[in-house]
Amino acid sequence: MPAVKLSFGGLVAQSFAFVFANLRLFFHLVTIPWIASLVIRLVGSTMNRDSLMPMLIEKAVDMIPTVMFMVAWQRVVLLGPNRVDRLPGLGWSPREMAFLGHLIKIGGFTFVLLAGFVLTLGSIDPETLAAGAAVDPEVARRQALAAPIGAGFTVSVILALRVSYGLAATSVDVPFSPRLSWAHSRGNAWTIIGVMFLVFFSSALATTMATLVVLGLARGVLGAGESAAVITWTAAILVSYAGTAVAATAQALIFRDLLGWRDGTALRAVSS
């Protein structure tokens, strides 16, 4: 039996409640990363969109401001707002570098599989998806090759969700690794996976809804020009960062509860 049994409902409720209770602090900490992500999105929009690879490159670069925000936010959750060294975006320290390295260990393979899936599948003509359309042998061959990569991607996502809470340790300068995250999560694996999946799914859904609503309003007022697109990206990125804050909060709470961590105390031993 695990030393601590995590509560699915409790973690989800606490994660959302913490973010909503600290909205003013959220807007303070997210400002520069939000602007940086918007600039990256604007630059990315000028790239060739015939394939999904430019989007993957854009997402990879966008991890820099995201990491700076996540480190600061998790320190707020675990240490309080007075322990945030600087406004996120004003500097890059060894702490952020260690956090990025930890993140690559957790999700790097997943990202590689996603890139491989995109490259293998290639671009698909929407007309070929219509009912009664003739099956293109080349498309069918690519789909057959991409299927096992897609299956591997799904498995890697589940594994990454299980160990992702260990990022909170790095944000407070506690040496940690995916191997330790795996060991400490025994007996709580599916609770952690379920919490993180629900948070990320809710974030993606909220971002999509915000995009559609704001785009509809902006086009109604400004027409289908670039201004409408910029306003839509601005709102969608902010909502996405709010989802990131909820996910970072959940990771910090899981780390704190699972390992009994408090500032200045030793970590709880791995339960046998």
MARMAR-455858 format. One line per field, with one value per residue: residue number from 1; y, z, x of N, C-alpha, C in turn; residue in three letters. Coordinates in steps of 0.001 Angstrom, whole numbers. Each point is the difference from the previous one (the first is absolute). Example, Ala and Ser with C-alpha at 12.3 -4.5 7.8 and 13.67 -1.06 7.14 Angstrom:
BEGIN
resi = 1, 2
n_v = -5690, 1050
n_w = 7800, -720
n_u = 13190, -350
ca_v = 1190, 1190
ca_w = 0, 60
ca_u = -890, 820
c_v = 1200, 1090
c_w = 0, 730
c_u = 900, -770
resn = ALA, SER
//
This chain:
BEGIN
resi = 1, 2, 3, 4, 5, 6, 7, 8, 9, 10, 11, 12, 13, 14, 15, 16, 17, 18, 19, 20, 21, 22, 23, 24, 25, 26, 27, 28, 29, 30, 31, 32, 33, 34, 35, 36, 37, 38, 39, 40, 41, 42, 43, 44, 45, 46, 47, 48, 49, 50, 51, 52, 53, 54, 55, 56, 57, 58, 59, 60, 61, 62, 63, 64, 65, 66, 67, 68, 69, 70, 71, 72, 73, 74, 75, 76, 77, 78, 79, 80, 81, 82, 83, 84, 85, 86, 87, 88, 89, 90, 91, 92, 93, 94, 95, 96, 97, 98, 99, 100, 101, 102, 103, 104, 105, 106, 107, 108, 109, 110, 111, 112, 113, 114, 115, 116, 117, 118, 119, 120, 121, 122, 123, 124, 125, 126, 127, 128, 129, 130, 131, 132, 133, 134, 135, 136, 137, 138, 139, 140, 141, 142, 143, 144, 145, 146, 147, 148, 149, 150, 151, 152, 153, 154, 155, 156, 157, 158, 159, 160, 161, 162, 163, 164, 165, 166, 167, 168, 169, 170, 171, 172, 173, 174, 175, 176, 177, 178, 179, 180, 181, 182, 183, 184, 185, 186, 187, 188, 189, 190, 191, 192, 193, 194, 195, 196, 197, 198, 199, 200, 201, 202, 203, 204, 205, 206, 207, 208, 209, 210, 211, 212, 213, 214, 215, 216, 217, 218, 219, 220, 221, 222, 223, 224, 225, 226, 227, 228, 229, 230, 231, 232, 233, 234, 235, 236, 237, 238, 239, 240, 241, 242, 243, 244, 245, 246, 247, 248, 249, 250, 251, 252, 253, 254, 255, 256, 257, 258, 259, 260, 261, 262, 263, 264, 265, 266, 267, 268, 269, 270, 271, 272
n_v = -1203, 1013, 759, 534, 126, 357, 1146, -685, -70, -334, -736, -481, -150, -486, -698, -224, -364, -570, -406, -358, -520, -244, 428, 879, -943, -769, 1048, 162, -1298, 9, 1270, -115, -1170, 597, 1127, -693, -693, 1176, 514, -1097, 167, 1281, -290, -924, 1006, 494, -1132, -824, -31, -389, 4, -993, -220, 1049, -616, -1156, 630, 581, -1174, -509, 1040, -209, -1105, 899, 812, -1145, -406, 1213, -99, -1236, 324, 1204, -558, -996, 965, 654, -1103, -277, 1213, 384, 1070, 35, -1246, 794, -447, -174, 1042, -1019, -317, 375, -1320, -635, -759, -520, 630, 1022, 32, -189, 938, 729, -275, 237, 1103, 173, -340, 789, 1094, -73, -1218, 507, 1074, -825, -758, 1123, 452, -1202, 74, 1288, -275, -1075, 615, 1085, 837, 225, -317, 1006, 202, -519, 825, 556, -226, -1207, 737, -20, -1178, 964, -861, 1157, 580, -1075, 33, 1334, -196, -1020, 794, 953, -1040, -789, 1023, 76, -1339, 74, 961, -745, -1086, 688, 442, -1223, -497, 958, -231, -1276, 331, 682, -551, -785, 663, -181, -1175, -10, 412, -899, -328, -912, -656, -187, -1097, -290, -559, 1075, 765, -894, -27, 1308, -187, -1008, -563, 1001, -925, -762, 268, -91, -1118, -415, 453, -405, -1152, -24, 372, -811, -962, 372, 83, -1132, -510, 552, -389, -1173, -69, 423, -864, -921, 236, 167, -1055, -593, 431, -354, -1092, -107, 398, -789, -1014, -685, 1059, 511, 1126, -594, -403, 1196, 584, -857, 127, 1296, -110, -726, 766, 1037, -492, -202, 1209, 347, -743, 626, 1101, -459, -334, 1161, 519, -751, 261, 1262, -61, -676, 786, 1060, -467, -366, 1018, 612, 671, 562, 1282, -526, -831, -1168, -565, -349, -1070, -680, -130, -1051
n_w = 0, -779, 348, -1183, 220, -1236, 121, -927, 618, 1087, -750, -704, 1087, 693, -1090, -353, 1261, 8, -1249, 212, 1080, -1004, -524, 1007, 819, -490, -75, 1244, 275, -602, 372, 432, 656, 385, 204, 658, 575, 204, 351, 728, 445, 143, 519, 773, 96, -24, 707, -842, -248, -1027, 1057, 902, -715, -751, 153, -281, -974, -357, 198, -688, -822, -62, 85, -604, -532, -492, -197, -463, -616, -456, -167, -438, -771, -307, -97, -662, -660, -158, -382, -795, -214, 1264, -451, -761, -528, -1115, -679, -253, -676, 1216, -12, -238, 1041, 736, 798, -841, -92, 1325, 127, -944, 600, 1164, -543, -526, 1184, 455, -759, 54, 528, 804, 140, 166, 775, 591, 33, 442, 825, 269, 104, 698, 719, 155, -989, 420, -1209, 538, -1305, 395, 950, -1116, 335, -316, 620, -1127, 427, 418, -814, -433, 81, -561, -832, -126, -110, -795, -565, -27, -240, -185, -780, -514, -79, -488, -778, -172, -122, -804, -498, 101, -464, -935, -117, 88, -731, -609, 1081, -425, -993, 880, 96, -1321, 36, 986, -1054, -60, 132, -1230, -313, -1277, 226, 690, -988, -790, 723, 182, -1282, 430, -455, -660, -780, 84, 1275, -13, -716, 777, 1075, -423, -349, 1089, 678, -658, 144, 1258, 128, -669, 723, 1133, -385, -375, 1096, 708, -717, 67, 1304, 358, -750, 461, 1242, -91, -631, 960, 773, -198, -254, -1093, 638, -93, 164, -664, -855, 53, -30, -943, -605, 190, -282, -1099, -213, 350, -672, -993, 280, 21, -1099, -473, 495, -486, -1155, 10, 329, -889, -844, 386, -51, -1157, -424, 455, -474, -1170, 39, 455, -1155, 787, -185, -271, -483, 453, -1165, -107, 672, -1010, -90, 717
n_u = 833, -389, 1043, -294, -1315, 324, -633, -631, -1155, 699, 820, -1016, -777, 1029, 279, -1271, -291, 1207, -185, -1261, 571, 832, -1134, -12, 454, -967, -808, 448, -57, -1180, 79, 1261, -178, -1108, 675, 941, -972, -578, 1182, 225, -1253, 245, 1192, -562, -869, 1230, 86, 573, -1307, 751, 811, -48, 1103, -376, -1167, 610, 644, -1133, -590, 1031, -3, -1304, 738, 777, -932, -449, 1252, 276, -1170, 184, 1263, -337, -932, 812, 876, -935, -329, 1289, 370, -986, -766, 415, -121, -734, 1120, -683, -436, -810, 1083, 383, 42, 1131, -327, 984, -862, -190, 1325, 89, -927, 605, 1158, -603, -511, 1206, 499, -973, 72, 1329, -90, -947, 777, 1031, -783, -407, 1250, 379, -1031, 288, 1303, -338, -928, 804, -144, -1256, -393, -706, 158, 1180, -427, -467, -1264, 413, 925, 676, 412, 806, 594, 503, -1202, -548, 1033, -120, -1292, 285, 907, -941, -793, 1081, 386, -1232, 52, 1241, -482, -1090, 765, 796, -1165, -516, 1142, -23, -1304, 339, 1059, -968, -580, 998, -615, -969, 632, 163, -1261, 111, 749, -965, 1153, -431, -677, -264, 1186, 358, -441, 559, 1106, -42, -316, 713, -1088, 547, 525, -1091, 113, 1329, -40, -998, 637, 1189, -569, -753, 1073, 826, -909, -241, 1330, 175, -1001, 461, 1221, -509, -735, 1038, 725, -955, -206, 1282, 300, -1103, 301, 1289, -367, -933, 1013, 1070, -830, 254, 453, 1239, -684, -988, 957, 584, -1200, -311, 1184, -173, -1301, 223, 1067, -750, -1040, 868, 491, -1277, -164, 1077, -577, -1154, 589, 667, -1179, -650, 992, -72, -1330, 90, 978, -664, -1160, 500, 854, -1096, 201, 881, 53, 1175, -950, 357, 227, -1272, 369, 535, -1329, 208
ca_v = 1203, 1244, 758, 1030, -266, 1275, 146, 550, 1168, 1027, 633, 808, 1166, 889, 593, 1076, 1007, 793, 941, 1017, 838, 816, 512, 1225, -433, -677, 1004, 645, -890, -525, 1078, -81, -1232, 138, 829, -761, -1050, 651, 344, -1259, -378, 911, -398, -1302, 140, 373, -1182, -833, -852, -1159, -1167, 310, 159, 1353, 116, -706, 856, 1113, -490, -262, 1293, 578, -595, 891, 810, -867, -467, 1102, 190, -1156, 20, 1022, -343, -1109, 543, 656, -1037, -746, 856, 1289, 1012, 741, -777, 97, 818, 1092, -130, -933, 636, 985, -666, -1457, -430, -1454, -668, -203, -956, -1325, -309, -348, -1314, -985, -72, -748, -1414, -499, 93, 57, -1150, 203, 1002, -634, -881, 856, 501, -1131, -275, 1062, -160, -1219, 159, 1047, 779, -765, 801, -235, -610, -1462, -504, 19, -1315, -438, 412, -1102, -112, 203, -1023, 632, 442, -1213, -514, 874, -219, -1279, 212, 916, -590, -419, 1184, 603, -816, 286, 1351, -68, -614, 921, 1073, -523, -99, 1357, 568, -609, 500, 1441, 760, 204, 1325, 906, -123, 800, 1423, 423, -385, -1323, -955, -980, -593, -811, -1301, 195, 273, -1289, -794, 588, 15, -1337, 1, 1206, 299, 333, 1261, 1073, 55, 519, 1421, 778, -75, 852, 1406, 355, -64, 1173, 1154, -17, 299, 1423, 775, -116, 787, 1413, 340, 88, 1113, 1271, 131, 384, 1389, 888, 68, 756, 1419, 462, -722, -1147, 506, -412, 494, -999, -1148, 364, 54, -1383, -638, 595, -581, -1443, -249, 280, -1126, -1131, 182, -291, -1457, -377, 297, -1064, -1215, 186, -90, -1412, -674, 420, -601, -1429, -134, 324, -984, -1352, -149, 671, 1019, 1360, 678, -291, -1346, -1086, -644, -1283, -1142, -783, -1114, -1292
ca_w = 0, -14, 1256, -172, -1066, -543, -315, -1335, 88, 814, -766, -1075, 598, 555, -1084, -596, 1013, 268, -1105, 38, 1189, -188, -1369, -114, -64, -1289, -1052, 229, -373, -1360, -989, -962, -789, -891, -1133, -755, -752, -1087, -1029, -651, -851, -1146, -884, -560, -1013, -1276, -554, -905, 748, -797, 862, 1421, 607, 535, 1250, 1013, 297, 779, 1342, 675, 411, 994, 1310, 786, 910, 821, 1115, 927, 762, 849, 1140, 933, 565, 945, 1204, 732, 632, 1025, 889, 205, -1007, 356, -359, -1440, -68, -965, -859, -1091, -1268, 163, 144, -177, 983, 2, 419, -1201, -857, 571, -219, -1414, -173, 591, -892, -1192, 388, 146, -1217, -1230, -857, -497, -1067, -1153, -609, -661, -1231, -920, -478, -948, -1212, -695, -534, -1010, -143, -522, -701, 614, -944, 31, 1180, -284, -207, -1386, -713, -293, 940, -616, 534, 701, 1298, 793, 431, 1064, 1192, 578, 638, 1124, 1057, 1187, 633, 768, 1195, 907, 518, 1038, 1194, 562, 668, 1295, 867, 303, 979, 1307, 647, -220, 1253, 484, -391, 1145, 813, -628, 165, 1335, 96, 603, -1020, -269, -1328, -341, 682, 1349, -131, -236, 1226, 1026, -412, 92, 787, -338, -1405, -802, 514, -566, -1442, -180, 341, -991, -1273, 99, -7, -1343, -904, 283, -527, -1466, -343, 277, -1004, -1264, 107, 5, -1359, -868, 418, -263, -1450, -523, 370, -670, -1420, -121, 196, -798, -1258, 16, -232, 915, 1348, 654, 327, 1111, 1201, 336, 559, 1312, 975, 95, 713, 1417, 547, 47, 1169, 1191, 102, 446, 1436, 698, -91, 865, 1384, 278, 149, 1270, 1093, 19, 534, 1427, 778, -191, 638, 1286, -63, 518, -158, 1053, 537, -889, -724, 499, -671, -907, 691, -629
ca_u = -833, 779, -24, -1032, -959, -431, -1418, -207, -867, 638, 1073, -588, -662, 1010, 789, -786, -301, 1196, 197, -1052, 201, 1211, -42, 796, 1396, 166, 176, 1290, 1096, -121, 32, 1106, -108, -1155, 429, 1004, -696, -730, 990, 379, -1139, -33, 1099, -360, -1060, 617, 660, -790, -922, -397, 142, -124, 1316, 193, -730, 786, 1153, -546, -292, 1271, 555, -901, 256, 866, -809, -848, 827, 213, -1236, -280, 921, -462, -1303, 143, 623, -1084, -811, 738, 783, -640, 367, 1217, 1182, 240, 1211, -145, -1168, 306, 298, 1068, 1290, 58, 984, 205, -1239, -812, 694, -223, -1417, -138, 605, -918, -1155, 408, 59, -1364, -809, 787, -287, -1361, 69, 646, -1000, -984, 627, 83, -1359, -365, 801, -409, -1350, 12, -1231, -1129, -1002, -1315, -931, 148, -716, -1433, -609, -10, 1210, 918, 1121, 1309, 919, 1115, -521, -239, 1306, 498, -817, 421, 1295, -153, -822, 775, 593, -1087, -223, 1113, -209, -1032, 598, 989, -739, -453, 1176, 449, -931, 247, 1218, 142, -46, 1360, 485, -136, 1209, 1041, -311, 444, 1417, 163, 439, -1052, 105, -1177, 76, -526, -1434, -652, 46, -854, -1406, -601, -1226, -763, 300, -1173, -544, 835, -268, -1352, -25, 727, -731, -1186, 427, 457, -1150, -826, 717, -114, -1386, -228, 740, -731, -1234, 376, 409, -1171, -858, 677, 133, -1307, -272, 954, -349, -1232, 290, 1129, 115, 925, 1340, 1062, -292, -844, 844, 877, -834, -350, 1198, 280, -925, 211, 1251, -245, -767, 914, 871, -803, 7, 1343, 64, -728, 820, 1170, -487, -260, 1292, 600, -767, 313, 1354, -10, -760, 518, 1302, 8, 1030, -138, 1274, 964, -160, 443, -1079, -466, 636, -858, -682, 308
c_v = 1257, 728, 1062, -416, 1331, -27, 661, 1289, 1139, 745, 907, 1275, 1002, 726, 1168, 1117, 903, 1049, 1115, 923, 934, 575, 1257, -345, -697, 1016, 719, -865, -412, 1057, -171, -1318, 41, 795, -763, -1087, 586, 372, -1251, -460, 871, -342, -1334, 87, 380, -1186, -769, -978, -1185, -1296, 444, 242, 1425, 205, -688, 823, 1173, -427, -265, 1292, 607, -604, 913, 915, -848, -499, 1112, 261, -1157, -38, 994, -410, -1146, 445, 753, -1037, -624, 886, 1329, 1039, 748, -727, -78, 998, 1220, -221, -941, 735, 1014, -635, -1501, -505, -1504, -773, -267, -1010, -1431, -445, -426, -1373, -1115, -183, -788, -1491, -610, -65, -1, -1137, 109, 989, -584, -920, 806, 538, -1113, -348, 1004, -168, -1221, 169, 1041, 767, -851, 958, -294, -684, -1528, -614, -49, -1417, -331, 377, -1208, 25, 141, -1028, 598, 469, -1195, -569, 835, -194, -1303, 134, 860, -629, -466, 1178, 700, -765, 243, 1373, -7, -579, 967, 1171, -451, -75, 1381, 658, -542, 632, 1523, 806, 277, 1332, 977, -55, 882, 1491, 522, -544, -1297, -969, -1101, -496, -753, -1361, 106, 283, -1298, -809, 534, -38, -1372, 29, 1209, 343, 454, 1261, 1178, 160, 616, 1488, 825, -31, 923, 1477, 425, -26, 1214, 1262, 81, 366, 1486, 883, -26, 848, 1492, 452, 214, 1206, 1345, 223, 442, 1452, 961, 129, 803, 1497, 502, -638, -1099, 442, -498, 460, -994, -1204, 290, 43, -1414, -727, 522, -617, -1488, -331, 265, -1145, -1242, 102, -232, -1509, -526, 241, -1075, -1290, 89, -82, -1451, -763, 340, -641, -1493, -238, 227, -1089, -1386, -222, 678, 1134, 1297, 653, -273, -1378, -1020, -617, -1321, -1119, -694, -1150, -1283, -690
c_w = 0, 1329, -21, -1139, -472, -327, -1363, 60, 771, -767, -1102, 572, 538, -1099, -639, 1005, 256, -1095, 53, 1205, -144, -1410, -173, -114, -1324, -1110, 153, -525, -1471, -1060, -1046, -774, -998, -1244, -868, -852, -1165, -1140, -766, -942, -1246, -1004, -667, -1090, -1363, -678, -904, 795, -817, 788, 1450, 668, 481, 1330, 1134, 400, 879, 1439, 783, 505, 1121, 1389, 869, 912, 900, 1220, 1024, 851, 965, 1229, 1044, 672, 1003, 1273, 849, 766, 1188, 1039, 334, -973, 307, -395, -1511, -207, -899, -782, -1155, -1325, 76, 161, -185, 861, -129, 434, -1208, -941, 509, -225, -1449, -274, 535, -908, -1264, 308, 62, -1341, -1301, -950, -596, -1158, -1252, -721, -742, -1315, -1032, -593, -1068, -1316, -806, -664, -1108, -28, -657, -644, 616, -936, 15, 1187, -226, -269, -1488, -787, -198, 960, -763, 592, 793, 1377, 912, 522, 1139, 1296, 694, 723, 1259, 1173, 1216, 705, 852, 1272, 1033, 620, 1132, 1299, 667, 709, 1385, 982, 427, 1036, 1399, 717, -73, 1290, 558, -410, 1161, 896, -560, 201, 1371, 308, 756, -1098, -187, -1426, -312, 686, 1426, -30, -182, 1298, 1054, -365, 35, 940, -260, -1482, -764, 510, -594, -1487, -254, 280, -1089, -1359, 32, -77, -1407, -1007, 192, -544, -1516, -436, 205, -1024, -1347, 23, -30, -1400, -900, 343, -363, -1500, -625, 294, -756, -1487, -213, 90, -993, -1380, 114, -294, 1024, 1419, 782, 435, 1209, 1307, 459, 623, 1406, 1068, 204, 778, 1491, 655, 117, 1201, 1301, 214, 458, 1494, 809, 2, 912, 1468, 388, 209, 1333, 1187, 105, 599, 1511, 815, -64, 754, 1361, 54, 641, -90, 1195, 602, -1028, -693, 652, -801, -901, 752, -768, -453
c_u = 870, -120, -1096, -907, -565, -1483, -152, -819, 634, 1083, -553, -613, 1023, 787, -737, -250, 1200, 205, -1039, 148, 1196, 68, 852, 1483, 281, 255, 1348, 1150, -28, 274, 1092, -16, -1156, 372, 1004, -658, -783, 949, 423, -1111, -62, 1098, -332, -1044, 560, 681, -947, -849, -488, 123, -116, 1346, 269, -719, 757, 1222, -437, -267, 1278, 632, -836, 205, 865, -828, -897, 761, 206, -1237, -239, 890, -482, -1301, 102, 707, -1041, -823, 719, 688, -673, 513, 1283, 1281, 211, 1132, -153, -1282, 352, 183, 1117, 1373, -133, 1142, 253, -1243, -903, 652, -199, -1448, -227, 600, -879, -1215, 316, 88, -1397, -721, 766, -318, -1395, -10, 628, -986, -1060, 557, 107, -1356, -413, 765, -432, -1360, -43, -1306, -1079, -991, -1363, -987, 90, -733, -1505, -509, -10, 1228, 912, 1183, 1311, 966, 1167, -428, -227, 1320, 567, -773, 398, 1339, -136, -728, 814, 677, -1050, -287, 1106, -116, -1019, 558, 978, -664, -436, 1164, 486, -914, 288, 1183, 141, 1, 1387, 596, -66, 1229, 1110, -249, 423, 1390, 231, 433, -1041, 155, -1288, 5, -551, -1497, -776, -72, -971, -1482, -654, -1198, -875, 104, -1232, -696, 761, -277, -1369, -94, 657, -704, -1211, 378, 424, -1148, -903, 647, -124, -1413, -301, 703, -713, -1267, 308, 391, -1209, -868, 633, 153, -1319, -337, 903, -315, -1279, 234, 1040, 78, 1044, 1428, 995, -280, -844, 823, 880, -784, -356, 1184, 300, -878, 272, 1267, -171, -766, 889, 940, -765, -84, 1351, 154, -718, 816, 1218, -393, -236, 1305, 645, -718, 276, 1374, 15, -682, 630, 1302, 79, 1005, -443, 1373, 904, -111, 450, -1215, -367, 648, -998, -609, 264, -1265
resn = MET, PRO, ALA, VAL, LYS, LEU, SER, PHE, GLY, GLY, LEU, VAL, ALA, GLN, SER, PHE, ALA, PHE, VAL, PHE, ALA, ASN, LEU, ARG, LEU, PHE, PHE, HIS, LEU, VAL, THR, ILE, PRO, TRP, ILE, ALA, SER, LEU, VAL, ILE, ARG, LEU, VAL, GLY, SER, THR, MET, ASN, ARG, ASP, SER, LEU, MET, PRO, MET, LEU, ILE, GLU, LYS, ALA, VAL, ASP, MET, ILE, PRO, THR, VAL, MET, PHE, MET, VAL, ALA, TRP, GLN, ARG, VAL, VAL, LEU, LEU, GLY, PRO, ASN, ARG, VAL, ASP, ARG, LEU, PRO, GLY, LEU, GLY, TRP, SER, PRO, ARG, GLU, MET, ALA, PHE, LEU, GLY, HIS, LEU, ILE, LYS, ILE, GLY, GLY, PHE, THR, PHE, VAL, LEU, LEU, ALA, GLY, PHE, VAL, LEU, THR, LEU, GLY, SER, ILE, ASP, PRO, GLU, THR, LEU, ALA, ALA, GLY, ALA, ALA, VAL, ASP, PRO, GLU, VAL, ALA, ARG, ARG, GLN, ALA, LEU, ALA, ALA, PRO, ILE, GLY, ALA, GLY, PHE, THR, VAL, SER, VAL, ILE, LEU, ALA, LEU, ARG, VAL, SER, TYR, GLY, LEU, ALA, ALA, THR, SER, VAL, ASP, VAL, PRO, PHE, SER, PRO, ARG, LEU, SER, TRP, ALA, HIS, SER, ARG, GLY, ASN, ALA, TRP, THR, ILE, ILE, GLY, VAL, MET, PHE, LEU, VAL, PHE, PHE, SER, SER, ALA, LEU, ALA, THR, THR, MET, ALA, THR, LEU, VAL, VAL, LEU, GLY, LEU, ALA, ARG, GLY, VAL, LEU, GLY, ALA, GLY, GLU, SER, ALA, ALA, VAL, ILE, THR, TRP, THR, ALA, ALA, ILE, LEU, VAL, SER, TYR, ALA, GLY, THR, ALA, VAL, ALA, ALA, THR, ALA, GLN, ALA, LEU, ILE, PHE, ARG, ASP, LEU, LEU, GLY, TRP, ARG, ASP, GLY, THR, ALA, LEU, ARG, ALA, VAL, SER, SER
//
